[in-house]
Amino acid sequence: MSLVTVFGGSGFIGRHLVQRLTASGASVRVAVRDPINASFLKPMGDVGQVTPIYVDVHDDSSVANALAGSDAVVNLIGILYERGTQQFDAIHRDAATRIARAAKATGASRLVHMSALGASETSQSRYAWSKAAGETAVRDVYPDAVILRPSVVFGPHDNFFNLFASLARLSPVLPVFGCPLPSFKDGGVDIYGDGGVKFQPVYAGDVAAALMKGVTDPSTNGQTYELGGPTVYSFLSLMELILTTTDRQCLLAPTPYFVASLQAFFLQFLPRPPLTPDQVTLLRSDNVVSGAMPTLLDLGIEANSAEVILPTYLDKYRRGGRFHKTTAI
């Protein structure tokens, strides 16, 4: 493993992977749209060990040039919402196919492809459907590719816990998606039902460790792994965990899907929408490992819990600031 090309290596998970690759002695080529903004990765290795380069994943020759001489390839490219040429099909299926073909043509001995838990070609969500279509396309071109399907990934710079922790600073209300309308049950009012949609958050460092296994361990050839953390949480439990960690108090409002859909209709037009109609469709299904595929344990990785990791970076959202002492944790 002398040269590893990482597509999307400047992203949230990519920075964890690049750090591990350089520590292993590999040279890392980071294929991104903006090499200047990826310069922060260079100090993770020795001089010249990390090289950000420009790539247009919509162009065959650009992808081929980025992969020239690569021994292993990792594709971390993904989007959460569509804008302009950044469409789910174009990124999750077409670009993934282009990368797999170029990896095969250049003779790369390893290809690791990042998908997502819940990927399904029968899903009503365009995101989940395109992720599944990308998996199929990659397998057709490169049968030995290693595919990873993580649940919601947490860690510094994540797009989930940071989002709701920042909302808790600004809003007196946080949503609990997937709850039914309040009803009477056992002589009382049932507000949250079973707590809404379920997630199994996985730590970014554990996902990076799984990526490293895919790059270095031949026994992972052709396997698809579902990556989840040690605990399954309801959406209600996750909001409570965020409030406890940040020492804040908010009203947790049960948010049925029809209400979420109405909110998403308007929010989707923001430059960086926090919620889209397609994401509401995703929220209608639990995001937990199925038990039918190998997991982190099969890779020899013991998953870190959210309760241990969240306080190390959500502390900046505490009332009174990062160094404010609290008895809530």
C-alpha positions in Angstrom: 0.0 0.0 0.0 2.3 2.8 -1.2 -0.2 5.2 -2.9 -3.9 5.5 -1.8 -6.2 7.9 -3.6 -9.1 9.1 -1.6 -12.0 10.8 -3.4 -13.8 13.3 -1.1 -10.9 13.0 1.4 -11.3 16.6 2.7 -14.8 15.8 4.2 -15.8 14.9 7.7 -14.9 11.2 7.5 -12.0 11.7 5.0 -9.9 13.7 7.4 -10.0 10.8 9.9 -9.0 8.4 7.2 -6.2 10.5 5.8 -4.7 10.7 9.3 -4.7 7.0 9.7 -3.3 6.4 6.2 -0.4 8.7 6.8 0.3 7.1 10.2 0.5 3.7 8.3 3.2 5.1 6.0 1.0 5.4 2.9 1.3 8.3 0.4 -2.2 9.9 0.1 -3.6 11.6 -3.0 -6.7 13.5 -2.0 -9.0 14.0 -5.0 -11.3 17.0 -4.4 -13.1 19.8 -6.2 -11.0 22.5 -4.3 -7.4 21.4 -3.5 -6.7 24.8 -1.8 -9.4 24.2 0.8 -8.0 20.7 1.3 -4.5 22.0 2.2 -5.3 21.6 5.9 -4.7 17.8 5.4 -1.0 18.3 4.5 0.3 18.6 8.0 -1.2 15.2 8.8 1.8 13.6 7.1 5.4 14.2 6.3 6.4 16.7 3.6 4.8 15.6 0.3 3.0 12.6 1.9 -0.4 14.2 1.4 -1.2 15.7 -2.0 -4.6 17.3 -2.7 -5.4 17.4 -6.4 -8.4 18.7 -8.4 -10.8 16.2 -9.9 -14.1 16.5 -11.8 -16.0 13.3 -10.9 -18.3 13.9 -13.9 -15.4 13.6 -16.3 -13.7 10.2 -17.3 -10.3 11.6 -18.0 -10.2 13.7 -14.8 -11.0 10.6 -12.7 -8.5 8.5 -14.6 -5.7 11.1 -14.1 -6.5 11.2 -10.4 -6.1 7.5 -10.1 -2.9 7.1 -12.1 -0.4 4.8 -10.3 -2.8 4.2 -7.3 -2.5 1.0 -5.4 -5.7 1.5 -3.5 -8.8 3.7 -4.0 -11.4 4.9 -1.5 -14.6 6.7 -2.6 -16.1 8.8 0.1 -18.0 11.2 -2.2 -21.7 11.8 -1.2 -24.3 14.5 -1.0 -27.3 15.0 1.3 -29.3 17.2 -1.0 -29.4 18.1 -4.7 -28.2 21.4 -6.2 -27.3 22.1 -9.9 -25.1 19.3 -11.3 -24.8 17.8 -7.8 -27.6 15.3 -8.2 -28.0 12.0 -6.4 -27.8 9.9 -9.5 -24.8 11.8 -10.9 -22.8 11.5 -7.6 -23.8 8.3 -6.0 -24.2 6.1 -9.1 -22.6 7.7 -12.1 -19.5 9.0 -10.4 -19.1 5.8 -8.3 -19.2 3.8 -11.6 -16.6 6.1 -13.2 -14.3 5.7 -10.2 -14.7 1.9 -10.2 -14.0 1.6 -13.9 -10.9 3.8 -13.6 -9.7 1.9 -10.5 -10.0 -1.4 -12.5 -8.3 0.0 -15.5 -5.4 1.5 -13.6 -4.8 -1.8 -11.8 -5.6 -0.7 -8.3 -5.6 -3.7 -6.0 -8.2 -2.4 -3.6 -11.4 -0.4 -3.9 -13.4 0.7 -0.9 -16.8 2.3 -1.5 -18.8 4.3 1.0 -22.5 3.8 0.8 -25.1 4.3 3.5 -27.2 2.2 5.9 -30.7 1.9 4.4 -29.5 1.9 0.8 -32.2 0.1 -1.2 -33.3 0.0 -4.8 -36.9 -0.3 -3.6 -36.7 2.8 -1.4 -38.9 5.8 -2.1 -36.0 8.1 -1.1 -33.9 9.2 -4.1 -30.9 9.3 -1.8 -31.3 5.7 -0.6 -32.1 4.5 -4.1 -29.1 6.2 -5.6 -26.8 4.8 -2.9 -28.1 1.3 -3.7 -27.7 1.8 -7.4 -24.2 3.0 -6.9 -23.4 -0.2 -4.9 -24.7 -2.4 -7.8 -22.8 -0.4 -10.4 -19.5 -0.7 -8.4 -20.0 -4.4 -7.9 -20.6 -5.0 -11.6 -17.4 -3.2 -12.5 -15.2 -4.2 -9.5 -16.6 -7.4 -7.8 -14.0 -7.4 -5.1 -14.9 -3.9 -3.9 -15.5 -3.4 -0.2 -18.7 -1.6 0.5 -19.4 0.1 3.9 -22.9 1.2 5.0 -22.7 3.5 8.1 -25.6 4.8 10.1 -25.5 8.4 11.2 -21.9 9.2 11.7 -20.9 11.4 14.7 -17.7 13.2 15.6 -16.2 16.7 15.3 -17.6 18.5 12.3 -20.6 16.1 12.0 -23.8 17.3 10.4 -26.2 15.8 12.9 -25.3 16.4 16.5 -23.7 19.8 15.8 -26.8 20.9 13.9 -29.2 20.1 16.8 -26.8 21.3 19.5 -26.5 24.6 17.7 -30.3 24.8 17.3 -30.6 24.2 21.1 -28.7 27.5 21.6 -31.1 29.5 19.4 -34.5 27.8 19.8 -36.5 26.9 22.8 -37.9 23.9 20.9 -36.3 20.8 19.3 -38.2 18.4 17.0 -38.7 14.7 17.7 -39.3 13.3 14.2 -41.6 10.3 13.7 -43.8 10.7 16.7 -47.5 10.1 16.3 -50.1 12.7 17.3 -50.5 12.7 21.1 -53.1 10.2 22.3 -54.6 8.9 25.6 -53.0 5.7 26.8 -53.3 3.9 30.2 -55.2 6.8 31.7 -52.7 9.4 30.6 -51.5 11.3 27.6 -48.9 9.6 25.4 -46.9 12.4 23.8 -44.0 10.7 22.2 -45.2 7.1 21.4 -42.1 5.0 21.0 -39.8 8.1 20.7 -39.8 8.4 16.9 -37.5 7.0 14.3 -34.5 4.9 15.5 -30.8 5.4 14.8 -27.6 3.6 15.6 -25.0 6.4 15.4 -21.4 5.3 14.7 -18.2 7.2 15.6 -16.3 8.7 12.6 -13.0 7.2 14.0 -14.6 3.7 13.9 -15.7 4.3 10.4 -12.2 5.3 9.5 -10.9 2.1 11.1 -13.3 0.1 9.0 -12.1 1.9 5.9 -8.5 1.0 6.8 -9.5 -2.6 7.1 -11.0 -2.4 3.7 -7.8 -0.9 2.2 -5.4 -3.4 3.9 -7.2 -6.6 4.7 -7.8 -9.0 1.7 -10.3 -11.0 3.7 -12.8 -8.1 3.2 -12.8 -8.5 -0.6 -16.3 -8.4 -2.0 -17.9 -7.9 1.4 -20.6 -5.4 2.4 -20.5 -4.2 6.0 -23.2 -2.4 8.0 -21.7 0.0 10.5 -23.6 1.0 13.6 -22.6 2.0 17.1 -23.2 0.0 20.3 -26.6 1.5 21.0 -29.9 2.0 19.2 -31.6 5.3 20.1 -34.9 6.8 19.4 -35.0 10.3 18.0 -36.3 11.4 21.4 -33.3 9.8 23.2 -30.9 11.5 20.9 -32.4 14.9 21.5 -32.3 14.2 25.3 -28.7 13.1 25.0 -27.8 16.4 23.2 -29.5 18.5 25.8 -27.8 16.6 28.7 -24.4 16.9 27.0 -24.8 20.6 26.4 -26.5 21.4 29.7 -29.4 23.0 28.1 -33.2 22.8 28.3 -35.6 22.8 25.4 -39.1 21.7 24.8 -39.0 18.5 22.8 -41.9 18.8 20.4 -43.4 15.6 18.8 -43.2 16.1 15.1 -45.3 13.7 13.0 -44.2 13.1 9.4 -46.9 15.3 7.9 -45.6 18.2 9.9 -42.0 17.4 9.0 -43.0 17.3 5.3 -44.6 20.7 5.5 -41.4 22.1 7.2 -39.2 20.4 4.6 -41.1 21.9 1.7 -40.0 25.4 2.7 -36.6 24.5 4.2 -35.4 22.8 1.0 -35.0 26.2 -0.7 -32.4 27.4 1.7 -28.7 27.4 0.4 -27.9 24.6 2.9 -31.2 23.1 3.8 -31.4 21.4 7.3 -34.3 19.3 6.1 -35.6 18.3 2.6 -38.7 16.2 1.5 -36.4 13.4 0.5 -34.8 13.4 4.0 -38.3 13.2 5.5 -38.9 10.1 3.4 -35.6 8.6 4.8 -36.8 9.4 8.3 -39.8 7.1 7.8 -37.5 4.1 8.2 -35.3 3.1 11.1 -31.6 3.5 10.4 -30.2 0.5 12.3 -28.1 -2.5 11.2 -30.2 -5.3 9.9 -28.2 -8.2 11.4 -28.1 -9.9 8.0 -24.6 -8.5 7.1 -21.2 -8.3 8.8 -20.6 -5.4 11.1 -17.8 -3.6 12.9 -17.4 -6.6 15.2 -16.6 -8.8 12.2 -13.8 -6.3 11.4 -12.4 -6.6 14.9 -13.5 -3.1 15.8 -15.2 -2.3 19.2 -17.5 0.6 18.6 -17.2 3.8 20.7 -20.4 5.0 22.4 -21.9 8.4 21.7 -22.0 9.1 25.5 -18.2 8.9 25.6 -17.4 10.9 22.4 -20.1 13.6 22.3 -18.8 15.6 25.3 -15.4 16.0 23.7 -16.8 18.3 21.0 -20.3 19.3 21.9 -19.0 21.0 25.1 -18.6 24.2 23.0 -22.4 24.5 22.9 -22.8 24.5 26.7 -24.5 27.4 28.4 -21.6 29.5 29.6 -19.2 28.1 27.1 -16.8 25.1 26.7 -15.1 25.6 30.1 -18.3 26.0 32.0 -18.5 23.3 34.7 -21.7 21.3 34.7 -23.1 18.5 36.7 -25.4 17.4 33.9 -22.9 15.0 32.3 
